């Protein structure tokens, strides 16, 4: 998609450049035929229109180059932590996002241990890899070429993927992932590293560690969720989502705490859907404005959300003991 847009813009600029060159050649007296062709071009666009079109195409190309962080790959970012609680850098663009209309169309208790059956019965393809676990004798299925240990000795603790990228989390143990490496999905070439060491500890203090659970890139911004399996009474500031601009490394926002502890989140348009819950705590699906990280709506569910997956116009939600389906209304 990115490459297609850039090629299209380059072609447009080339065409306009040829038109301008043609006019210049004619000025030097190279023939009536060229004068006629140049006149036809001017009749369609005119000098002013030609200039405006060229400036517009150049402006669009500049914006695309700025947002296409992968052109600078591999990048390296050390993400700063703005501190406890909600943070927003104040640079919102456009209007606030409107919550999605979710109509519940299915609810059924599950057996808690039938997660694999849930994926299969609903025809949901997993977008994460199994990671080698010596304690559970799990071999893992990471693609060859993804290092199991990164340059500083940290091991893979989680990995997932989308159409463009593979996201690999490294840490010192299952609950301690805090370095994210991004690889091109097709070539597995390294695209970047985001060091989230500043988000390593629950409550941002050296009490006990949390981990990075899920990450997604959209429009040059990486969104990452953090959390630990603990009571909010013990760690009231854990479980949040962070948005980092990839071309600058700036933290755009950090959500309120106790918003995500599901294994994943889902981005639909300008809404990010996460889920949080725990024993003897309230369990919710949250809708966040992707531009500011603010909660725009919350929906109660019966137990902690584990998986939130969109398939067409249906949102499948797997919680600890209940399965849901929601129709995403236009």
N, C-alpha and C positions, 0 to 999 in steps of 0.2 A: 504493500500500500504506500509506504513512504517513498520507496524507489520509484513507483509509478507516477506519483505526484511530481517528484522532482524532474523525472524525464519529460513529463508533459509540459512543465513550465520551461524547461530548457529548450524544448522544441518551439514553443511560442516565442521565446526570446530570440532564437535563431531566425525564425521567419520574419520577425519585425526588423531584425538587424539586416537581413537580406533586402527587405523593402527599402530601408533607409539607404543602404549601399547602392541600390539600383538608382535611387533618385540622385545620389551624389555623382554617379557615373554619367548620368544623363546631363548633369550640369556642366560636365567637362566636354560635352558635345559628341557623345558616342552614338547618336542616332535617333531618328524619329520614333522608331519602334519602342525604344526604352522610354522615351518621353511619353508615349501613349500609355505604356504599362504603368509608369509612375503616376500619370494623371488618373488612371483608373483606381489605383490604390488610394490616392488622395481623395478621390470622390467618395470612396467607401468610408475611410476613417478621417481624412483631413489631417493637416499637420498637428493640430491640437489633440485630436483623438488618438493619433499614432503615438504622440509623446505620453499621453495619459495611460494608454494601454501598456507601453513599455515600462513606465514607472510603477504601474500597478503590479505587473508580473514580477518586476525586480523586488518589489516590497514583499510579495507573497513568498518569493524564493528566500528572502532574508529571514522571514518568520519561520519558514519550514526548516532552514538550516539551524536556527536558534533552538527550535524545539526538538530537532532530530539529534539528540545527545549522542546516539550511537555512532554518528559520524566521527566523534572524538574518541571512540573506544580504543583500548580499554580505559575507562575512567576510574578514578579512585576518590572516594568521599569518606570523610570522617564526620558522621552526623552528630551535631551538638544537641544536647538535651535542654530544652527551655525551662525545665523544672516541673514541680508538682502541678497536677490539675490541667485544665483546658488552656491551650495556647493558640493564638492566631496572629500571624504577622501583619494583618490588616490590609493585605493586598488582594482583596476579592475582586474578581472580574465578572461582570454581568449581574443578573438578578439572583436572588436566593433560590435554591432548588426547591421544587415542590415534591412532597412525599408521593411515592407510588401508591396507587390504589390496589391493595391486595385483598382479593376475595377468597376466603377459605372455602375449599371445595372438598377437602378430604381430611379425616383425622382417624387414626387407628393406633391402639397400643402396640408396641413391639416387644420382643422378648429380651431386649437389651443386647443379646449376643448375636443377633441376626443381621449385623451391619452389611456383610458381604451379600446376603440375600437381598437386602434393600437396594443395593447398587444394581444387582442383576435384574430384579423384577421390574425396576423402573427404567431399565435400559440406559443407565447413567455411566458414562465412561469416566474412570478415575483420571484426575489431572495431577496426580502426585505419584512419586516413586516409593517403593519399599526400600528402606535403607538398611544396610547390614547392621545387625545387632548381635553381638557375641553372646549376650546374656540369654537371648531367646533363640539363638541359632538360626537367625533370619539371614538368608544369603543376600537379599537386596536385588534390585533390578535397575540400578543406575546405568545409563548409557556408558559404554566404554569411552574413555577420554575425559570423563568427569573425575577429578582427583578425589580420592577418599580422605586424603589428608592435605590440608593447604600448607602454604610456605611457612607458617608460624607454628605448625604442629597441631592445629585444631582439626578435629574429625567431623565428617558429615553427620549431622543429627536430623536432617530433614531436607526434602527436595520435592519441588513441584514444577509445573510447567503450564504455559499457555501456547497460543499459536506461534508466538515470536520468540519467547525466551524460556530458559530453564533457570529456576531460582534455587540455589543450594545454600543451606544454612550450615555453618560450621560452629562448633563449640567444644567444650571439655566434657560434655555429657548430655544426656537426653534433655534435661531441663535447662541447659546452659548455652543455647545457641544464640550468638550475637553478631557474627560476621556473615554477611550475605554476599555471595558471588553470583553474578549473572552471566549466562552463556547464551550464545545464539542457538536457537532451537535446531536449526538445520545443520549448521557446520560445527556446533559446539565450541566455536571460537570464544575466548573470554571477552566479555563486553564491559565488565566493570565489577568493582567491589565497593560495597557500602558497609563501613565499620560502625556498628551500633553498640560499641562498648559502653557508651554513656547511658544506654538503656538496659544494661546487663542485670541490674539488681532491682528487685521488687521495691517499690516506693522510692526508687532512685537512690537507695542507700545500701550499704554492704550488709544487709540482714540475710537474705537468701536470694538465690538467682531466679530470674524468669527467662523465658526464651522467645525468640522470634518464631511465630507459628506460620505465617502466610505472607506472601508479598505479591503485588501485581503492579505493572507499569501501564499507565494510560496518559497519553498526551505529554510525555516528557516528565511525568511525576511518578515516583514510586511510593506506593502505599504499603505499610507493613504493620502487622498486628503483633502485640506482645502480651504475655500473661503467664501466670503460674497457677497450678491447681491448689489454691489455698482459700481460706475464708476471707471475705472482705474485712471482717473485724480485725484480722491480723495484718492485712495489707490493703488499706483503703484506697491507695493510689495506683494499684497495679491494673493490668488489663486495659490497654488503650491502643489506638491506632495513630500512626505518625505518617505525615505526608512530606516527602523531601523532593525538591526540584533537582533533577539530575544534572542539568547543565551548569547550575550554580552551586549545588550542594546545600542550599538554604532549606531550613525547616519551614514549611508553609503553615502547618498546623499540627496540633497534637490534641486528640479527642479527650473528652472527659474520661476519667477512669471507670472501670467496671462496665465497659461497653463490649469488648470482644473477649471471649475465651473459647469460642468454637474453633474447630481445626482450620476453618477457612472463612472468608467473607466473599461477597459477590458484588461486583460493580455493574449497575444497570443505568446507562446514561449518566446523569449527574448525581446519582444516588448510590451510596455504598451501604450494603445491608450486612450487618454483623449480628452476632448473638452472644448473650451472656447469661450465665446461671450457675448456681452452686447449691449444695445441700443447705436447706433451711434459709435460702435466699430467694428473692424474686427472679423469675426467668423471663427474658424478653428477647424479641427481635428488635433491633434498632435500625432506623434509617438515618444516615448521615448525609449532609450536604457535602459533596465531594470537594467543593471549592473552599469551604471554611471549617469542615469537621464538626459543625454543630449538629446536634440531634434534632431532626425535624419530625420524627414520629417514633413511637415505640409500641410494640404489640406483644401482649402477654402470651406465653406458651406454658405447657404443663411441666416442663423440665428443661435442663440445660441443653441448648442447641449444640449439636456436634458438627453437622454438615448443612450448608446452605448452598443449593445448586440450582441455577437456572437452566431450564431446557425448554426452548421455544418460549411460549407465553405462560409457562407454569414454573413456579418456584417450589422446589422440593426441599423440605426441611426435615432433617433427622435429628430428633432430640434424644435425650438419654433413654426415655421409655415410651415415646410417642412419635409417630410419623405424621407429617402434615403435607398438604399440597395447597398452594395458593395460586389463583389465577391472577396474572398481572394484567390489569385493565389498562386500556389506552387512555 
